[in-house]
Amino acid sequence: MDNQDRSGGSAGPAILAVPWECPEHLVLTAAEFAAAMDLHLVCAFVDPASYLVEWAGSPELPGASLDPAVNDEAAYPSRELLGRLQEILARAEDVSWSFRVLNGAVAPALMRLGDSLGASMFIVGGRRPGILSRFERVLEGSVAEALEHSQRRPVLVVPAVGH
């Protein structure tokens, strides 16, 4: 794993919006695409239990949790997600990648990261089936649609398996 946010070629990295479920199909498709385009892949997880305290704050001021209960598992969900990414991406060939944890609303957090890295594109998962996913889209909206309407970078939507 390469922990540097850089591209393999002259273009900026591809940013993969990694959901908590971390679907293998989504991650491997993004890795294959990034490798084929000679782009560094930045796997970005937006922690839904946190909010951005300060955009350019000091490292001692991380995003604060919205959950008042102290729970180590909830406090560090990214550790588990990073392990899953390492397991999946170990099977990918010729891909340079890194992992970022972001805070705040998903689409704006991804756009800030894209701006700061000079990203070439975003890669997101398609709509998941089920009532809970439909309810989440009604409340929060679609990340792909928000990215498509709010910034200029291309957005690659990888359909969920079976769709």
VEXFIBA-267246 format. One line per field, with one value per residue: x, y, z of N, C-alpha, C in turn; chain. Coordinates in steps of 0.001 Angstrom, whole numbers. Layout:
! VEXFIBA-267246
n_c1 c(X,...)
n_c2 c(Y,...)
n_c3 c(Z,...)
ca_c1 c(X,...)
ca_c2 c(Y,...)
ca_c3 c(Z,...)
c_c1 c(X,...)
c_c2 c(Y,...)
c_c3 c(Z,...)
c c(A,...)
This chain:
! VEXFIBA-267246
n_c1 c(850,507,970,952,-687,-826,-655,-210,384,322,-2082,-4464,-5405,-7833,-10796,-12286,-15362,-15891,-18221,-19539,-20118,-18317,-18206,-16854,-16892,-17205,-14820,-12779,-13432,-13008,-10261,-9206,-9939,-8564,-5909,-5773,-6003,-3751,-3776,-3504,-5274,-7465,-8946,-11728,-13375,-16235,-16956,-19931,-20750,-19642,-18655,-17385,-15169,-13337,-11996,-9265,-7951,-5887,-3959,-4661,-7313,-9592,-12424,-15475,-17564,-21034,-22382,-23160,-22396,-19565,-17707,-15480,-15427,-17171,-15850,-13573,-14198,-12979,-10631,-11337,-12476,-10254,-8715,-10354,-10244,-7488,-7381,-9028,-7782,-5328,-5566,-5729,-4046,-1162,-1964,-1796,-2524,-4273,-5642,-8217,-9888,-12746,-14721,-18026,-20777,-21358,-21058,-20108,-17744,-16260,-15960,-14363,-12026,-11417,-10867,-8624,-6739,-6561,-8046,-8806,-11204,-14276,-15300,-18080,-20430,-23336,-26925,-28131,-30122,-33299,-35423,-34389,-32127,-33402,-34844,-32722,-31701,-33820,-33749,-31047,-30216,-28742,-25366,-23903,-25512,-25384,-22634,-22441,-23981,-22760,-20073,-17226,-15795,-15564,-17911,-17923,-20177,-20530,-22429,-24368,-23793,-25663,-27371)
n_c2 c(-1181,2169,5061,7651,10450,10623,10649,8030,8823,11826,12981,13894,12005,9270,9318,7143,6713,5202,3107,2091,-653,-1578,-2858,-5566,-5808,-3133,-1930,-3455,-2971,-206,-174,-1620,89,2480,1534,876,3398,4549,5918,7105,5659,6942,5930,6910,7344,8591,9430,8743,9315,11608,15073,17904,19810,21835,23046,23603,22900,22137,19066,18047,18459,16557,15403,15633,13385,12734,11078,10673,8599,6809,4652,2356,792,2194,4582,4181,3201,3235,1805,-881,-829,-90,-2417,-4211,-3053,-3402,-6185,-6709,-5176,-6365,-8335,-6998,-5886,-3939,-1418,1695,2947,4742,5618,7565,9209,11041,13815,15052,15995,13694,14152,16936,16624,14834,16437,18529,17088,16259,18752,19532,17609,17790,16043,13692,12413,11024,7976,6113,3991,2419,2689,968,-1934,-2204,-1223,306,1520,3041,4772,6143,7502,9226,10840,11788,12118,11346,10505,10345,11897,14387,14947,15037,17298,19386,19908,19773,17489,14224,11614,8347,5792,2798,54,-1765,-5197,-7473,-5690)
n_c3 c(0,-803,903,83,-1313,-4420,-7951,-10371,-12929,-14886,-14266,-11687,-8698,-8590,-6776,-4606,-3210,-335,1017,4259,4141,2326,-397,-2165,-4970,-5825,-4853,-6129,-8823,-8968,-8397,-10580,-12668,-11958,-12103,-14835,-15936,-15026,-12555,-9221,-6543,-4261,-1459,109,3102,4534,7676,9155,11708,12599,12510,10736,12479,12078,9108,8407,10725,13633,14023,16465,16776,15910,13901,15658,17474,16906,18493,21828,23506,24603,22692,21745,19399,17728,17721,16232,13539,11117,11251,11061,8529,6963,7223,5827,3259,2717,2601,352,-1706,-1848,-3657,-6005,-8940,-9709,-8614,-7112,-3981,-1367,1869,3238,5899,6272,7476,8105,5904,3261,301,159,1689,124,-2151,-1117,-581,-3183,-4352,-2815,-3500,-6208,-7789,-10412,-10890,-9517,-7997,-7336,-5593,-7004,-6619,-3818,-3234,-1517,1246,3394,2223,276,1901,3159,908,386,2664,2786,181,-3046,-3305,-5681,-7430,-6118,-6359,-9127,-9768,-8400,-8886,-11182,-11920,-13488,-12689,-11910,-11766,-10199,-10731,-8315,-7473,-9341,-10483)
ca_c1 c(0,1222,240,1067,-1747,-234,-1108,837,703,305,-3402,-4704,-5905,-9253,-11276,-13343,-16187,-16033,-19277,-19195,-20203,-17107,-18449,-15669,-17071,-16949,-13400,-11966,-13706,-12294,-8824,-8899,-10075,-7446,-4682,-5826,-5838,-2500,-4119,-3473,-6634,-7642,-10159,-12178,-14532,-16770,-17500,-21267,-20996,-18810,-18848,-16154,-15052,-12557,-11400,-7807,-7592,-4669,-4189,-5209,-8750,-10236,-13867,-16094,-18665,-22389,-22885,-22632,-21870,-18198,-17691,-14248,-15721,-17758,-14884,-12546,-14696,-12099,-9602,-11914,-12645,-8926,-8356,-11140,-9655,-6200,-7683,-9552,-6818,-4180,-5836,-5669,-2692,-657,-2709,-1249,-3700,-4162,-6923,-8509,-11132,-13250,-15824,-19024,-21693,-20564,-20682,-19200,-16438,-15557,-15587,-13210,-10864,-11109,-10221,-7299,-5812,-6585,-8510,-9257,-12568,-14834,-15911,-19048,-21285,-24696,-27992,-28293,-31529,-33876,-36194,-33510,-31328,-34321,-35131,-31515,-31619,-34828,-33281,-29730,-29974,-27760,-24010,-23548,-26225,-24832,-21335,-22678,-24566,-22085,-18667,-16968,-15068,-16420,-18353,-18160,-21063,-20387,-23677,-24286,-23837,-27030,-28201)
ca_c2 c(0,3424,6019,8991,10831,11089,9826,7305,9579,13268,13394,13730,10678,8940,9183,6153,6915,3861,2995,1241,-2075,-1831,-3960,-6025,-5492,-1699,-1648,-4055,-2254,1079,-457,-1980,1297,3373,951,994,4817,4967,6894,6710,5507,7391,5347,7896,6984,9723,8901,9312,9655,12749,16286,18661,20863,22915,22537,23686,22863,21420,17621,17708,18706,15715,15530,15202,12460,13155,10093,11007,7407,6447,3282,2229,266,3287,5678,3870,2269,3259,769,-2102,-592,-150,-3835,-4794,-2550,-4068,-7557,-6697,-4613,-7269,-9145,-6125,-5787,-2670,-240,2502,3442,5243,5645,8805,9295,12409,14132,15952,15428,12884,14796,18074,16149,14302,17563,19209,16236,16369,20048,19592,16691,17960,14742,13562,11899,10312,6675,5842,2840,2690,2518,-340,-2304,-2305,-103,1159,2332,4012,5758,6959,8392,10269,11755,12363,12324,10487,11072,10485,13055,15606,15195,15380,18628,20400,20089,19519,16246,13095,10713,6990,5078,1351,-573,-2832,-6535,-7923,-4642)
ca_c3 c(0,-886,1719,-463,-2215,-5656,-9069,-11060,-14132,-14716,-13790,-10252,-8322,-8612,-5397,-4417,-2018,237,2027,5398,3770,1539,-1342,-2884,-6389,-5993,-4608,-7193,-10068,-8877,-8480,-11969,-13474,-11626,-12652,-16295,-16272,-14395,-11517,-7812,-6027,-2883,-896,1090,3923,5280,8919,9326,13115,12965,11729,10583,13476,11493,7870,8456,12136,14006,14117,17778,16750,14898,13859,16910,17275,17242,19437,23156,24181,24233,22213,20963,18073,16951,17639,15243,12517,9953,11414,10499,7104,6360,7135,4726,2013,2515,2196,-1019,-2654,-1966,-4849,-7190,-9491,-10233,-8184,-6031,-3280,0,2571,3952,6653,6195,8378,7555,4923,2337,-966,363,2163,-1044,-3013,-499,-810,-4610,-4584,-2182,-4172,-7658,-8270,-11792,-10953,-8369,-8261,-6271,-5799,-7441,-5633,-3189,-3145,-179,1795,4199,1296,-338,2945,3292,-259,554,3708,2537,-1243,-3689,-3360,-7093,-7969,-5507,-6984,-10526,-9890,-7588,-9229,-12604,-12196,-13869,-11626,-12403,-10850,-10369,-10285,-7317,-8070,-9560,-11094)
c_c1 c(884,413,365,-105,-1121,-756,82,1275,640,-1029,-3506,-5321,-7396,-9665,-12442,-14069,-16505,-17151,-18844,-19198,-18995,-17289,-17201,-15732,-16744,-15458,-12526,-12193,-12969,-10790,-8410,-8945,-8893,-6133,-4646,-5583,-4539,-2731,-3928,-4922,-6659,-8982,-10591,-13446,-14970,-17488,-18864,-21579,-20164,-19165,-17534,-16140,-14385,-11862,-9881,-7325,-6306,-4986,-4783,-6726,-9409,-11737,-14448,-17300,-19991,-23001,-22301,-22038,-20460,-18175,-16472,-14505,-16289,-16758,-13845,-13053,-13771,-11007,-10085,-12054,-11300,-8474,-9077,-10573,-8323,-6401,-8141,-8478,-5538,-4330,-5781,-4219,-2397,-1483,-2000,-2455,-3362,-5564,-7055,-9821,-11522,-14401,-16782,-19963,-20875,-20126,-19778,-17807,-15617,-15108,-14397,-11939,-10442,-10393,-8802,-6273,-5702,-7030,-8974,-10734,-12982,-15394,-16817,-19839,-22671,-25686,-28046,-29778,-32009,-34537,-35308,-32667,-32189,-34636,-33937,-31388,-32621,-34342,-32011,-29467,-28901,-26405,-23609,-24227,-25678,-23481,-21512,-23146,-23766,-20623,-18450,-16275,-16037,-16739,-18675,-19002,-20954,-21663,-23422,-24386,-25295,-27926,-27720)
c_c2 c(1229,4462,7449,9256,11455,10185,9109,8064,11062,13779,13191,12371,10513,8747,8208,6475,5536,3858,2029,-239,-2519,-3001,-4304,-5651,-4020,-1399,-2215,-3370,-925,868,-789,-748,2237,2847,1103,2433,5391,6093,6290,6657,5938,6842,6242,7425,8221,9149,9538,9738,10854,13948,17038,19810,22080,22374,22529,23689,22103,19929,17201,17911,17860,16008,15002,14332,13091,12229,10378,9809,7107,4966,3143,1735,1360,4423,5434,2891,2200,2193,-546,-1989,-652,-1601,-4531,-4333,-3237,-5491,-7611,-6259,-5428,-8149,-8316,-6011,-4363,-1459,413,3105,3951,5340,6956,8664,10764,12581,15082,15234,14800,13648,16013,17652,15605,15428,18337,18411,16318,17660,20070,18698,16936,16678,14803,13205,11307,8983,6377,4591,3280,2448,1087,-663,-2265,-1035,843,2068,3394,5132,6699,7946,9534,11305,12503,12707,11375,11190,11306,11710,14364,15953,15657,16823,19733,20643,19603,18194,15142,12224,9370,6266,3591,706,-1634,-4171,-6952,-6865,-4301)
c_c3 c(0,-120,1230,-1393,-3445,-6760,-9677,-12304,-13838,-14178,-12284,-9962,-8578,-7157,-5371,-3121,-1462,1275,3131,5026,2956,566,-2149,-4361,-6672,-5880,-5724,-8542,-10087,-9024,-9907,-12868,-13230,-12213,-14170,-16743,-15710,-13383,-10139,-7335,-4569,-2413,266,1790,4684,6493,9194,10762,13552,12104,11713,11579,12854,10253,7946,9906,12398,14113,15469,17842,15667,14856,15152,16614,17659,18286,20822,23897,23687,23888,21314,19550,17173,16766,16546,14175,11314,10046,10795,8977,6376,6220,5993,3378,1709,2022,737,-2012,-2764,-3209,-6137,-7646,-9941,-9836,-7005,-5314,-1886,578,3324,4693,6680,7172,7683,6617,3795,1083,-759,851,1002,-1976,-2446,-737,-2274,-4945,-4027,-2878,-5673,-8340,-9724,-11862,-9622,-8844,-7068,-6613,-6235,-6323,-5119,-3123,-1691,303,2595,3301,634,650,3140,2131,-151,1560,3320,1080,-1757,-3740,-4817,-7705,-7408,-6134,-8432,-10681,-9210,-7928,-10652,-12904,-12638,-12661,-12270,-11361,-11178,-9842,-9226,-8032,-8178,-10150,-12479)
c c(A,A,A,A,A,A,A,A,A,A,A,A,A,A,A,A,A,A,A,A,A,A,A,A,A,A,A,A,A,A,A,A,A,A,A,A,A,A,A,A,A,A,A,A,A,A,A,A,A,A,A,A,A,A,A,A,A,A,A,A,A,A,A,A,A,A,A,A,A,A,A,A,A,A,A,A,A,A,A,A,A,A,A,A,A,A,A,A,A,A,A,A,A,A,A,A,A,A,A,A,A,A,A,A,A,A,A,A,A,A,A,A,A,A,A,A,A,A,A,A,A,A,A,A,A,A,A,A,A,A,A,A,A,A,A,A,A,A,A,A,A,A,A,A,A,A,A,A,A,A,A,A,A,A,A,A,A,A,A,A,A,A,A)
